Every structure is written in C-alpha cells, then in structure tokens.
C-alpha cells in the first residue's frame, strides 16, 4: 500500500514538472517572437500590393472600390460606380450614349468611340475614351483631371495610384535621417516603407508625437514627429466664397413681359442685399426671351451702385407644362437653354439666377433635377449664384410633387421655399395664406425629411393676403390684397383677433349677405415667420413682391436678421 502511494506521488510530481516545462517553453517562445518582431520590424517590409491600390486625398480607398483600377497603355480608368462614389454622385449615361458628369465648376461629356471630351461646352482632344468591360463602364480618369480638379500619379514600382484634390491644402516636410515608416503608432507595428535622409514626404496629420505621412512611393504610415524638418505648405486650401456675408434679404421685383423694369433711381431699399427682377422667361416655343432693355440695364446699374446683387428670375410661366416637359426630356434642349442663360448673365454682368419653374409634370421631377445639376456648374464657373424656387413638400402633382427638394438643395447654392398660398386662388375653403404652424411644419420637412442644409434655405414670405368672400349660397371666392392696403379694405371698427397658432390677426365681417374673412399679413405675422430663420439658422429671407409691402417692413427685416 505504501509503495502504491509513493508511486502515485512520484507520478504527480513528474506531471507537474512536465507542465512547468511546457509553460516555460511557451513563455520563451512568446518572448522570442516579440523580440524577433521588434527587430525584424526595422528591416522587413511586410506588405506588397498584389493589385493597384488607390489613394485619394491621403486615404487608401482600395477596400471601398466597387471595381479594380484599370491601367491600359498608361491610361488610368475608374469604373462609373467608383466615380459616382468618390467624385460625382449624379454621373449618368445619357440617351446619346454619352457619360455626363459634373463636379464643382465643370460639366463634362465623354463617349465610347472618339477620344474627345466636352467640358463646359468646349470640346477638346484627349488620348482615351470611355470603355465597357463585362457590363461595367470605365472612364479614363487620367484624361479627366481638369474635370475633377485633381493631381494624379501612377507609381508603378509600388502599384499605387494617388489622386489629390487641388482645392485642398497640402504640406510637405523633409526627414532628418533614414527611417522605417510604420503602419501605426503601436509598439509592435509592421514597416510599410523605408525612406532615406532628406527625402520629401507629404504631411497628413500629427498627434501624440507621431506624424502620419505619405512617402514618395505612395505608402501611408507613421514616423516620429521630431524626425521631420522644414515643413512647408505647398498648396493652400480653396474656400468657396459666398456673395453675401450674413443673412440674405432678397426681394422679387416683378413685372410682366409687357412691362419694364421699374425706375428706382434715387431710392434705396433698407436692408435688402439681393434683387430679383423679372428679366427672363421661356416663351411658348421653349426659347429663352428677355425683358431687359434700357430700363433693365438702368435697373442693374442702380442695384450695383447701391451694393445689391442682381439674381434675375427665369420663369417658365409662359411656356407652360407641355413645353417645359419637352425641354426637360432632352439633354440637347437643356444644354441649349443653359447656354442661353449663361450668355445672358455674361451680357448683362449680373450676379446670379433665380430659377422659378412651376407647373411641371411629376414624372419629370428627376429631369428637372438634372437641369439644375447641369446648370449650376456652368454658373459657378463664372462666379454666379444658382437659386431655385420650390413650393411646400405637400401638395398637388404639378405644384408640389414635381420637385426633388433634396437634390435641388444639395446642388444649387440656395433653395427658396415659397412659403405662401397655404390656401390659394383655387381653394374652395377660406384660410390663411401662410400660417406660422404650416410654415414651420413645412420647413421642418425641408430640414429633416429632405435633409437640406439649413444655410442653403431661403424662406420666402408673402407681402399679400386674401379677402375671402362666402355668399349666401355657401360659395367661396377670394381676391388678393396687398399688405399695404389690407387695413384699408377692412371696415372701421372691425375687431381683430390674434390667432396664436397661426401667429396672425384675423378679421371677419359681413358685407351685405356676404361673409368676409381675412387672415392678415402684417408686421406681427411676418416677424413670427422671420423667427424661424433665426431659430433654424437659415440662409435668409425672400419676399414676394416689392411694392406690396408696408413701409415699416424693411427696417423690421434688417433688425430681425441683423443685416448690415
């Protein structure tokens, strides 16, 4: 019995020794691995590119590519899907079998046969064209550097293509000694490149004693910040300058094609910084017509002499639904109209355009967006502003559902919400022209549902209301009355009632057997709507129309919006 116990104890001790040896071996192996990794990390470049890597603005986007980068005859191709992802989300193939792409100040057309590209209406020769492989369209981006405003380099030794936007800041520095460039700032990190003393590197960012760089071979990695010297900015960032500092105060100066621009010589409009005269319109053949003349040219001089920007209105009211649809459905017709608009802007040296297209087919919604997508870069190239009028999100097919507000708000410089005619001329039920609650609800849809940047939205307010008449038979009609004349049509002694939901005064009275109702637009109602501009940090205010207002409006707008 004792011998069996001793044998068992000996077996246990032997087992423990074996386990201790195994643990010791594992610990030694881990230590050796760490030492080898740390030492080898200084001498071995671990990564090699098996396919072409793409670096855009110092970020390796290869893993996000839908298709590989193609390089044929030293021409670099990106797929249409990848250009859509990184440069132009509105790129598309036109019915003419041309690829249409827009970017900042450029709109370009490139086809599949000729080695040509048309940029902002000017055709030029290039050394490649679009190609299609396995159902995927590729564009020769190395021939389109002017379109996307990029600097491009193909580093063959490391199979890296770099693309840098020329409107972004770029810094360079010199390294002070031979260095290994690390994949990260961690203690154990592989070497991605080796650089020699006095080599130039692109500086990306610095943090906690390390600087992220791009080497001459296109590799991204980290070195210690104290190993850099002579950092310089080789390219400044280009910030887009807005025409108007602070809030916009735009007013429409409307006159029909039979009238002429008003003579405002010797007058000013307090607080206004943009005027939109009714200079341009489409006729019933879809041709752009003008109503400028000597009176209009004098108007432009008056506006500029007083520091006002001039964004004339372009209207489709004369053309109507069918003609407008015909233009929108033709790329060629859209381009002809855009060229005519640009030519008018150059001719009269104006500062922008206010596009006021209404009464359009719902099924043309995307095509109207295309028109704005194609117009904006042509105007931007000339330093001109694109502003686009739209109605409230909820309404009829040809009045409201014909606008893609999200796209328009994304592309144009400003989207103008015409916040009026909640109850309009076609309504059979009396109601307010622009109740505060309705304006606020609609504006929230612009901001939240349509996801439009607040600083792009101009809230347009009415300088008019309606006198509603309901006869003894219950039939309702309405007549427009200007803000300045509203109180003159209300019988003396009629009691006003403030509606806090609408933020308006309301009157009701009898005229014989007819019941009259007016939801009044005055300083109090307008001030309530203006508060929405301040609360939501909107771009500013628009007003329809000059000449309908009461005298005190302009000083109120200037004060409420803090316009200099």
C-alpha positions in Angstrom: 0.0 0.0 0.0 2.8 2.4 0.9 4.6 1.6 -2.3 1.5 2.4 -4.4 1.1 5.8 -2.6 4.8 6.6 -3.3 4.4 5.7 -6.9 1.4 7.9 -7.2 3.2 10.9 -5.6 6.1 10.4 -8.0 3.8 10.3 -11.0 2.1 13.6 -9.8 5.5 15.3 -9.3 6.7 14.2 -12.8 3.5 15.5 -14.4 3.9 18.9 -12.7 7.5 19.1 -13.9 6.4 18.4 -17.5 3.6 21.0 -17.3 6.1 23.6 -15.9 8.5 22.8 -18.8 5.6 23.3 -21.3 4.6 26.6 -19.8 8.3 27.7 -19.7 8.7 26.8 -23.4 5.6 28.7 -24.3 6.8 31.8 -22.4 10.2 31.7 -24.0 8.6 31.3 -27.5 6.4 34.3 -26.9 9.4 36.4 -25.7 11.4 35.3 -28.8 8.5 36.1 -31.1 8.2 39.6 -29.6 12.0 40.2 -29.9 12.1 38.9 -33.5 9.1 41.0 -34.4 10.6 44.1 -32.9 14.0 43.6 -34.5 12.6 42.4 -37.9 10.2 45.3 -37.9 13.1 47.6 -38.6 14.3 45.8 -41.6 11.4 43.9 -43.3 8.7 45.5 -45.4 5.7 43.2 -44.8 3.1 44.4 -47.4 3.3 44.1 -51.1 0.5 45.3 -53.4 -1.0 42.4 -55.5 -3.3 44.8 -57.3 -3.3 48.6 -57.9 -4.1 50.5 -54.7 -5.9 53.8 -54.9 -5.1 56.7 -52.6 -7.5 59.6 -52.7 -6.6 62.7 -50.6 -4.2 60.6 -48.5 -6.7 57.9 -47.7 -6.4 54.3 -49.0 -9.8 53.7 -50.6 -8.9 50.4 -52.3 -11.1 48.4 -50.0 -14.1 50.6 -50.9 -13.8 50.2 -54.6 -16.6 48.5 -56.5 -14.2 47.5 -59.3 -10.5 47.3 -59.7 -8.5 50.3 -61.0 -7.6 49.5 -64.7 -4.4 50.7 -66.3 -4.1 50.2 -70.0 -1.5 51.9 -72.2 -0.6 54.1 -69.3 -4.1 55.4 -69.1 -5.8 55.0 -65.7 -9.5 54.0 -65.6 -12.0 54.1 -62.8 -15.5 52.5 -63.1 -18.5 54.7 -63.3 -19.7 53.3 -59.9 -16.5 54.3 -58.2 -16.5 57.8 -59.8 -20.1 58.1 -58.5 -18.9 57.1 -55.1 -15.9 59.4 -54.8 -16.5 62.3 -57.2 -19.9 62.7 -58.8 -23.0 61.0 -57.3 -25.1 62.4 -60.2 -23.0 60.9 -63.0 -25.1 59.1 -65.6 -25.3 57.7 -69.1 -27.4 60.0 -71.4 -29.6 58.7 -74.2 -27.0 60.0 -76.6 -24.7 57.2 -75.3 -22.5 59.9 -73.6 -21.5 59.8 -70.0 -22.4 63.1 -68.3 -20.5 64.1 -65.2 -20.5 67.2 -63.1 -18.1 68.4 -60.4 -17.9 71.8 -58.8 -17.5 74.2 -61.8 -17.4 71.6 -64.5 -19.9 69.6 -66.6 -18.3 67.1 -69.0 -19.5 64.7 -71.7 -17.4 61.8 -72.8 -18.3 59.0 -75.2 -17.2 55.4 -76.1 -15.7 56.0 -79.6 -14.0 59.3 -80.0 -11.0 60.5 -78.0 -12.7 63.8 -77.1 -14.3 65.3 -74.1 -16.6 68.3 -73.9 -16.1 70.5 -70.8 -18.5 73.4 -70.1 -19.5 73.4 -73.8 -15.9 73.3 -75.2 -14.7 70.2 -77.0 -11.1 69.1 -76.6 -8.9 66.2 -77.8 -7.8 63.6 -75.3 -6.0 60.3 -75.6 -8.7 57.8 -74.5 -12.4 57.4 -74.2 -14.9 55.5 -72.0 -14.9 51.7 -72.3 -17.2 48.9 -71.2 -15.9 45.6 -69.9 -18.1 42.8 -68.6 -21.0 45.2 -68.3 -19.1 47.7 -66.4 -18.4 51.2 -67.7 -14.9 52.7 -67.1 -13.8 56.3 -67.6 -10.2 57.4 -68.3 -9.8 59.5 -65.2 -6.2 60.2 -66.1 -7.7 62.2 -69.0 -10.3 63.9 -66.9 -8.0 65.7 -64.3 -9.4 69.0 -65.4 -13.0 67.9 -64.8 -12.4 66.7 -61.2 -9.6 69.2 -60.4 -7.1 66.6 -59.3 -3.4 65.8 -59.5 -2.8 62.2 -60.4 0.2 60.0 -60.2 0.8 56.3 -61.2 3.6 54.9 -59.1 4.4 51.7 -60.9 7.0 50.3 -58.6 4.5 50.0 -55.7 1.4 49.7 -57.8 -0.2 52.7 -56.2 -2.2 55.5 -57.9 -2.6 58.7 -55.9 -5.2 61.4 -56.5 -5.1 64.8 -54.8 -7.8 67.4 -55.0 -6.2 70.7 -56.0 -8.6 72.7 -53.8 -7.2 71.0 -50.6 -4.2 72.1 -48.6 -1.0 70.1 -49.0 2.0 70.2 -46.7 5.5 68.7 -47.2 8.5 68.2 -45.0 12.0 66.7 -45.0 13.1 63.7 -42.9 16.2 64.1 -40.9 17.5 60.5 -41.0 17.0 57.1 -42.6 13.7 55.8 -41.2 11.2 52.9 -41.2 7.7 54.0 -41.8 5.2 52.2 -39.6 1.7 51.1 -40.2 0.6 52.5 -36.9 1.9 54.1 -33.7 1.6 50.9 -31.7 4.8 49.4 -30.2 4.5 46.4 -32.4 3.8 47.6 -35.9 4.9 46.4 -39.3 7.1 48.5 -41.6 5.3 49.7 -44.7 8.1 51.6 -46.3 11.7 52.8 -45.8 12.8 56.4 -46.5 16.2 58.0 -46.8 17.5 61.1 -45.0 16.5 64.3 -46.7 13.6 62.7 -48.6 10.4 64.7 -49.0 7.2 63.4 -47.6 3.6 64.6 -47.6 2.4 65.6 -44.1 -1.1 64.4 -43.4 -1.6 64.9 -39.6 0.2 64.9 -36.3 -0.8 63.6 -32.9 1.0 62.5 -29.7 4.5 62.8 -31.1 3.8 61.0 -34.3 3.1 62.3 -37.8 1.1 60.5 -40.5 2.8 60.8 -43.8 2.7 59.7 -47.4 6.0 58.7 -48.9 7.3 59.2 -52.4 6.3 55.6 -53.2 2.7 56.4 -52.2 2.7 54.5 -48.9 0.8 55.8 -45.9 2.3 55.4 -42.4 3.7 57.0 -39.3 7.1 58.4 -38.1 8.0 60.3 -35.1 7.3 64.0 -35.5 10.8 65.0 -34.3 12.3 63.3 -37.4 10.7 66.0 -39.7 12.0 69.4 -40.5 11.3 72.3 -42.9 7.6 71.7 -43.1 6.0 74.0 -45.7 2.6 74.4 -47.2 2.9 73.7 -51.0 -0.8 74.3 -51.7 -3.4 76.3 -49.9 -6.9 75.1 -49.5 -9.5 77.0 -51.6 -12.5 78.1 -49.6 -15.7 78.8 -51.6 -16.6 82.4 -51.0 -20.3 83.4 -50.7 -21.5 86.5 -52.4 -23.5 87.6 -49.3 -21.9 87.8 -45.9 -24.5 87.2 -43.2 -28.2 86.7 -44.0 -29.7 87.1 -47.4 -32.6 89.6 -47.9 -33.9 89.0 -51.4 -36.9 90.7 -52.9 -38.6 89.9 -56.2 -39.2 92.9 -58.5 -41.9 91.5 -60.7 -43.2 93.0 -64.0 -44.8 91.1 -66.9 -43.3 90.7 -70.4 -45.4 93.7 -71.4 -44.0 95.9 -68.7 -40.4 97.1 -68.0 -38.1 97.2 -65.0 -39.1 99.9 -62.5 -37.2 103.1 -62.3 -35.7 103.1 -58.8 -33.0 105.7 -59.4 -32.5 107.9 -56.3 -34.1 105.3 -54.0 -32.8 102.5 -51.7 -34.4 99.5 -50.0 -33.3 99.3 -46.5 -31.6 96.0 -45.5 -32.0 94.4 -49.0 -28.9 92.9 -50.5 -30.3 90.9 -53.4 -32.9 91.9 -56.0 -34.6 89.6 -58.5 -36.2 91.4 -61.4 -38.3 89.5 -63.9 -35.9 89.7 -66.8 -36.0 86.2 -68.4 -38.8 83.8 -69.4 -39.4 80.9 -71.7 -41.8 81.5 -74.5 -44.4 79.0 -75.8 -41.8 77.6 -78.1 -39.4 77.0 -75.2 -37.0 79.7 -76.2 -35.4 82.0 -73.6 -36.7 85.5 -74.0 -35.6 88.6 -72.2 -37.3 91.7 -70.9 -34.4 93.9 -70.0 -34.0 96.8 -72.4 -32.7 100.2 -71.4 -34.9 100.2 -68.3 -33.4 96.9 -67.2 -29.9 98.0 -67.8 -30.5 101.1 -65.7 -32.0 98.9 -63.0 -28.9 96.8 -62.9 -26.7 99.9 -62.6 -28.9 101.2 -59.8 -28.7 97.9 -57.9 -24.9 97.6 -58.2 -24.4 101.2 -57.3 -26.3 100.5 -54.1 -24.4 97.3 -53.3 -27.2 94.9 -54.2 -26.6 91.7 -56.0 -28.8 91.0 -59.1 -30.3 87.5 -59.4 -32.9 87.9 -62.2 -35.8 85.5 -62.3 -36.1 82.9 -65.1 -39.7 81.8 -65.4 -41.5 79.1 -67.3 -45.0 80.6 -66.8 -45.4 81.5 -70.5 -44.1 78.1 -71.7 -46.4 76.0 -69.6 -46.4 72.4 -68.6 -46.0 70.7 -72.0 -43.2 72.9 -73.4 -41.3 72.7 -70.1 -41.6 68.9 -70.2 -40.3 68.8 -73.8 -37.2 70.8 -72.8 -36.6 68.7 -69.6 -36.8 65.4 -71.6 -34.0 66.4 -74.0 -30.4 66.7 -72.9 -29.7 68.8 -76.0 -32.5 71.2 -75.3 -31.4 71.5 -71.7 -27.9 72.4 -72.8 -29.2 75.0 -75.3 -31.2 76.6 -72.5 -28.3 76.6 -70.1 -26.0 78.1 -72.7 -28.6 80.9 -73.3 -28.9 81.6 -69.6 -25.1 81.8 -69.2 -24.9 84.1 -72.2 -27.5 86.4 -70.8 -25.6 86.5 -67.5 -22.4 87.5 -69.2 -24.1 90.0 -71.4 -25.7 92.0 -68.6 -23.0 91.3 -66.0 -25.4 90.0 -63.4 -24.6 88.1 -60.2 -26.8 85.0 -60.4 -30.0 83.5 -61.4 -33.3 82.7 -59.7 -35.0 79.7 -61.4 -38.7 79.9 -61.0 -40.1 76.9 -62.8 -43.6 75.9 -61.7 -46.5 73.8 -63.0 -44.4 70.8 -64.2 -45.1 67.1 -64.6 -44.4 64.9 -61.6 -42.8 62.3 -63.9 -40.3 65.0 -65.0 -39.1 65.5 -61.4 -35.7 63.8 -61.9 -35.2 65.5 -65.3 -35.8 68.9 -63.7 -33.2 68.0 -61.1 -30.8 67.1 -64.0 -31.4 70.6 -65.4 -30.3 72.2 -62.1 -27.4 69.7 -61.8 -26.2 70.8 -65.3 -26.9 74.5 -64.9 -25.2 75.1 -61.5 -21.5 74.3 -62.6 -21.9 76.5 -65.7 -22.9 79.4 -63.5 -20.4 78.6 -60.8 -17.6 78.7 -63.3 -18.5 82.4 -63.8 -18.8 83.1 -60.1 -22.6 83.3 -60.3 -25.2 82.1 -57.9 -27.9 79.5 -58.6 -31.1 79.9 -56.5 -34.1 77.7 -57.2 -37.7 78.3 -56.1 -39.8 75.4 -54.8 -43.2 75.0 -53.1 -44.1 73.3 -49.8 -43.4 69.5 -49.8 -47.1 68.5 -49.6 -49.4 69.4 -52.5 -50.5 68.6 -56.0 -48.6 66.6 -58.6 -47.8 69.6 -60.8 -47.4 72.1 -58.0 -45.5 70.2 -55.3 -44.6 66.7 -56.3 -42.6 67.9 -59.3 -39.6 68.9 -57.2 -36.9 66.7 -55.7 -36.0 69.2 -53.0 -33.2 67.1 -51.6 -31.3 67.0 -54.9 -32.0 70.7 -55.6 -31.0 71.7 -52.2 -27.8 69.6 -52.5 -26.7 71.0 -55.9 -27.9 74.6 -56.1 -26.4 77.4 -54.0 -29.8 78.2 -52.5 -33.2 76.6 -52.4 -36.0 79.1 -52.0 -39.1 77.8 -50.1 -42.0 79.9 -51.3 -43.9 79.7 -48.0 -47.3 81.0 -49.1 -50.6 80.1 -50.6 -51.4 77.6 -47.9 -54.9 78.4 -49.1 -54.7 79.8 -52.6 -56.7 81.1 -55.5 -58.0 77.6 -56.4 -59.1 76.8 -52.8 -62.9 76.4 -52.2 -62.3 76.8 -48.5 -61.2 80.0 -46.9 -58.0 80.1 -45.0 -54.7 81.8 -44.3 -52.1 82.5 -47.0 -49.2 81.5 -44.8 -49.9 80.4 -41.2 -47.0 80.1 -38.9 -47.8 76.5 -38.0 -47.9 75.4 -41.6 -44.7 77.2 -42.5 -42.9 75.7 -39.5 -44.2 72.2 -40.3 -43.2 72.5 -44.0 -39.8 73.9 -43.0 -39.1 71.0 -40.7 -39.7 68.7 -43.7 -37.1 70.6 -45.7 -34.6 70.2 -42.8 -35.4 66.7 -41.6 -37.2 64.7 -44.3 -35.5 66.3 -47.3 -32.2 66.7 -45.3 -31.3 70.1 -46.8 -28.6 72.1 -45.1 -30.2 74.9 -43.2 -27.7 77.5 -44.5 -28.9 76.8 -48.1 -32.6 77.6 -47.4 -34.1 81.0 -48.1 -37.6 81.3 -46.5 -39.8 83.4 -48.8 -42.7 85.3 -47.2 -45.8 87.0 -48.8 -46.4 90.7 -48.8 -50.1 90.0 -49.6 -53.1 88.1 -48.3 -56.6 87.2 -49.5 -60.0 88.6 -48.8 -62.3 85.6 -48.7 -66.0 86.0 -49.6 -68.6 83.4 -48.9 -72.0 84.2 -50.4 -75.5 83.3 -49.0 -75.4 80.0 -51.1 -72.1 79.0 -49.5 -69.9 79.6 -52.5 -66.4 80.9 -51.6 -64.1 83.0 -53.7 -61.0 85.1 -52.9 -59.3 88.2 -54.1 -55.6 89.2 -53.4 -55.0 92.3 -51.3 -51.5 93.7 -50.8 -50.1 94.1 -47.3 -50.0 97.8 -47.5 -53.7 98.0 -48.5 -55.1 95.3 -46.2 -56.3 97.5 -43.4 -57.8 100.0 -45.8 -60.3 97.3 -47.0 -61.4 96.4 -43.5 -64.4 98.4 -42.3 -63.6 100.8 -39.5 -64.4 99.4 -36.1 -64.0 95.7 -37.1 -62.4 93.8 -34.3 -59.2 91.9 -34.8 -58.5 88.6 -33.1 -55.0 87.2 -32.7 -54.6 83.5 -33.5 -51.6 82.3 -31.6 -51.3 79.0 -33.6 -51.2 80.9 -36.9 -49.4 83.9 -35.4 -51.8 86.2 -37.3 -54.6 88.7 -36.8 -57.9 87.6 -38.1 -61.0 89.6 -39.0 -64.5 88.6 -40.0 -67.4 90.8 -41.0 -70.5 90.9 -43.2 -70.8 92.9 -46.4 -74.5 92.7 -47.1 -75.3 89.0 -47.3 -71.6 88.1 -48.0 -69.3 86.9 -45.2 -65.8 88.3 -45.4 -62.7 86.7 -43.8 -59.1 87.9 -43.8 -56.1 86.4 -42.2 -53.9 89.4 -42.1 -50.2 89.6 -43.1 -48.7 92.5 -41.1 -45.5 93.2 -39.2 -46.5 90.9 -36.4 -47.2 87.9 -38.6 -44.1 88.4 -40.7 -41.9 88.8 -37.6 -43.2 85.4 -36.3 -42.2 83.7 -39.6 -38.8 85.5 -39.6 -38.1 84.0 -36.1 -37.9 80.6 -37.9 -35.0 81.9 -39.9 -33.1 82.7 -36.8 -34.1 79.6 -34.9 -33.0 77.2 -37.7 -30.0 79.3 -39.0 -31.5 79.6 -42.5 -29.7 81.4 -45.2 -32.1 84.3 -45.2 -35.4 85.7 -46.4 -37.1 86.3 -49.8 -40.2 88.4 -50.3 -43.0 88.4 -52.9 -43.1 91.1 -54.0 -41.6 94.6 -54.0 -44.3 97.2 -54.0 -46.9 95.2 -51.9 -45.2 95.8 -48.6 -46.0 98.4 -45.8 -43.3 101.0 -45.2 -42.0 99.5 -41.9 -41.2 96.1 -43.3 -37.7 96.8 -44.4 -36.4 98.2 -41.1 -38.0 95.2 -39.3 -36.3 92.7 -41.6 -33.0 94.4 -41.3 -33.2 94.5 -37.5 -34.5 91.0 -37.0 -31.9 89.4 -39.3 -29.1 91.7 -38.2 -28.3 92.8 -41.7 -25.5 95.3 -42.0 
